Amino acid sequence: MAFAINLYNALVIHALVVHGPEQYNSTLGRTGFFQKASRYNIGGNDYVLDDLENGILRGNRPAASSVGMLLKLPFLSKGPFHGDDPRAKHVVQPLDPRIHFALVCGAKSCPPIKLYSAATLEEGLAAAAETFCASDVEVDVSAKKVRLSKIFSWYFPDFGADKAARLRFLLPHLPEGTRDRLGQLLAADPAAKSISVKHKPYDWTINAAE
């Protein structure tokens, strides 16, 4: 898993350096960037960013840009590996949702880039989750409202089967104050029916030095 995370992050930066940020300035351009713009050949097989993220690291699940995921009906779409694709033997199972806090897309709203090691992967993913959630999860108890990064919307099935499960996923990764507030909301409403979940606008501006 660590190898695939590092490879993905390296390919994102490499592709931005080679192709420049122009393709990144529109939704259609970003789709092409992740699905076909650049690839690495590993062991005789090509991997684009979509293959590494959705094929290898997400257990061969449909991309966030797929019809099924956009409609919140992921079963309508498939992952990038089909049939006897030799790359499928490298799929990581089970899915660890914390990969979303380690993968760098090159934008300002993405997690910070780090190098991951197989020997310390658990510690690395735990730290990445805590760092990301500390800055991208907001809880307002009086308004019964939770504000999250768009990542939690785009990849919603990775974090739990329903809204309550997805909110509970956050608890161990939150700083104490935020964790206490969210815990208070869930204790009063275990099914999270009255808890409003909103997602922040995503800043796709390239995260580069001025």
C-alpha positions in Angstrom: 0.0 0.0 0.0 2.8 2.4 0.9 4.4 1.9 -2.5 1.1 2.6 -4.4 0.5 5.8 -2.3 4.0 7.1 -3.0 3.8 6.2 -6.6 0.5 8.0 -7.0 1.8 11.2 -5.3 5.0 11.1 -7.4 3.0 10.7 -10.7 0.8 13.6 -9.8 3.7 16.0 -9.2 5.6 14.5 -12.2 2.6 15.1 -14.5 2.1 18.6 -13.3 5.7 19.4 -14.0 5.7 17.9 -17.5 2.3 19.0 -18.7 1.8 22.2 -16.6 -1.3 23.3 -14.8 -3.5 24.3 -17.8 -5.3 20.9 -18.0 -6.1 21.3 -14.3 -8.3 24.4 -14.8 -11.6 22.7 -15.6 -13.6 19.7 -14.5 -13.2 18.0 -17.9 -9.5 18.7 -17.9 -9.0 17.3 -14.4 -10.9 14.1 -15.4 -8.4 13.6 -18.3 -5.5 14.4 -16.0 -6.3 11.6 -13.7 -7.6 9.1 -16.2 -5.2 9.3 -19.1 -2.7 12.2 -19.1 0.3 10.4 -17.6 1.2 6.9 -16.7 4.0 4.8 -15.2 4.9 1.4 -16.5 5.4 -1.0 -13.5 6.3 -4.6 -14.2 5.2 -4.3 -17.8 1.8 -2.8 -17.0 0.7 0.8 -17.4 -0.9 2.6 -14.5 -2.6 6.0 -14.8 -3.6 7.9 -11.7 -7.1 6.4 -11.8 -5.6 2.9 -11.8 -3.5 3.6 -8.8 -6.2 5.3 -6.7 -9.4 3.5 -7.7 -8.0 0.2 -8.9 -5.2 -0.6 -6.5 -5.8 1.5 -3.4 -9.6 1.6 -3.3 -10.2 -2.1 -4.1 -11.1 -1.6 -7.8 -14.0 0.8 -7.1 -15.5 3.4 -9.4 -13.9 6.8 -9.7 -15.5 9.8 -8.0 -16.2 11.2 -11.5 -18.1 8.0 -12.6 -21.9 8.2 -13.3 -22.6 5.9 -10.4 -20.6 7.9 -7.8 -22.0 11.2 -9.1 -25.6 9.8 -8.7 -24.7 8.4 -5.2 -25.4 4.9 -6.7 -21.9 3.4 -6.9 -23.2 0.0 -8.0 -24.0 1.6 -11.4 -20.3 1.9 -12.3 -17.3 -0.3 -12.1 -13.6 0.1 -11.2 -10.9 0.4 -13.8 -9.8 -3.3 -13.8 -12.0 -5.7 -15.8 -11.9 -9.4 -16.6 -8.5 -10.9 -16.4 -6.6 -7.6 -16.1 -3.2 -8.7 -14.6 -3.1 -5.5 -12.5 -6.1 -6.8 -10.5 -3.8 -9.1 -8.5 -2.3 -6.1 -6.8 -5.6 -4.6 -5.5 -5.4 -3.7 -1.8 -8.1 -5.4 0.3 -9.7 -4.4 2.5 -10.0 -0.7 1.7 -8.5 1.6 4.3 -10.3 5.0 4.0 -7.4 6.8 5.4 -5.7 6.6 2.0 -7.8 9.7 1.1 -5.8 11.7 3.7 -2.5 10.6 2.1 -3.1 11.0 -1.6 -2.0 14.3 -3.1 -3.9 15.6 -6.1 -1.9 18.8 -6.5 -4.6 21.2 -5.3 -4.6 23.5 -2.3 -7.5 21.5 -0.7 -5.6 18.2 -0.9 -3.7 16.7 2.0 0.0 17.6 2.3 2.5 15.4 0.6 4.5 12.9 2.7 6.6 9.9 2.1 5.1 6.6 3.4 7.0 3.5 4.5 5.6 -0.1 4.7 7.3 -0.4 8.1 5.5 2.6 9.6 2.4 2.8 7.4 -0.1 2.5 10.3 1.5 5.4 12.1 1.8 7.4 8.9 -1.9 7.0 7.9 -3.0 7.7 11.5 -1.0 10.9 11.5 -2.3 11.9 8.0 -5.9 11.3 9.2 -5.5 13.4 12.3 -3.9 16.2 10.4 -6.5 16.3 7.7 -9.5 16.0 10.0 -8.2 18.6 12.4 -8.4 21.2 9.6 -11.3 19.9 7.5 -13.9 18.9 10.0 -16.1 21.5 11.7 -18.9 20.7 14.2 -21.6 23.2 15.4 -23.5 21.5 18.2 -26.2 24.2 18.5 -27.0 24.1 14.8 -26.6 20.3 14.6 -24.3 20.9 11.6 -21.1 19.2 10.5 -18.9 20.7 7.7 -16.5 18.4 5.9 -14.1 18.4 3.0 -15.6 17.5 -0.4 -13.5 14.3 -0.2 -16.0 12.9 2.2 -18.8 13.5 -0.4 -16.9 12.3 -3.5 -15.8 9.0 -1.8 -18.8 8.6 0.5 -19.1 4.8 0.4 -15.5 4.4 1.5 -16.2 6.0 4.9 -19.3 4.0 5.9 -22.7 2.6 4.8 -24.7 5.5 6.0 -24.5 9.1 7.4 -24.2 7.9 11.0 -21.5 5.4 10.2 -19.5 8.0 8.2 -19.7 10.5 11.1 -18.6 7.8 13.6 -15.6 7.0 11.3 -14.3 10.5 12.0 -14.4 10.3 15.8 -11.0 8.7 16.5 -9.2 11.0 14.1 -10.5 14.3 15.5 -8.9 16.6 18.1 -10.4 16.4 21.5 -12.8 19.4 21.3 -14.2 18.5 17.9 -14.5 14.9 18.9 -16.4 15.8 22.0 -18.8 18.0 20.0 -19.5 15.3 17.4 -19.8 12.7 20.0 -22.4 14.8 21.7 -24.5 15.1 18.5 -24.3 11.4 17.9 -25.2 10.5 21.5 -28.4 12.6 21.2 -29.1 11.3 17.6 -27.5 7.9 17.0 -29.0 7.6 13.5 -27.8 11.1 12.7 -31.2 11.9 11.2 -31.3 15.5 12.5 -27.6 16.2 11.9 -26.9 18.3 8.8 -23.8 17.5 6.8 -22.4 20.0 4.4 -19.3 20.0 2.3 -16.9 22.8 1.8 -16.0 24.2 -1.6 -12.9 22.5 -3.0 -10.0 24.8 -3.9 -8.5 23.3 -7.1 -5.8 26.0 -7.3 -2.5 24.3 -7.9 -0.6 24.0 -4.6 2.7 25.4 -5.7 5.1 28.1 -4.5 4.5 31.5 -5.8 
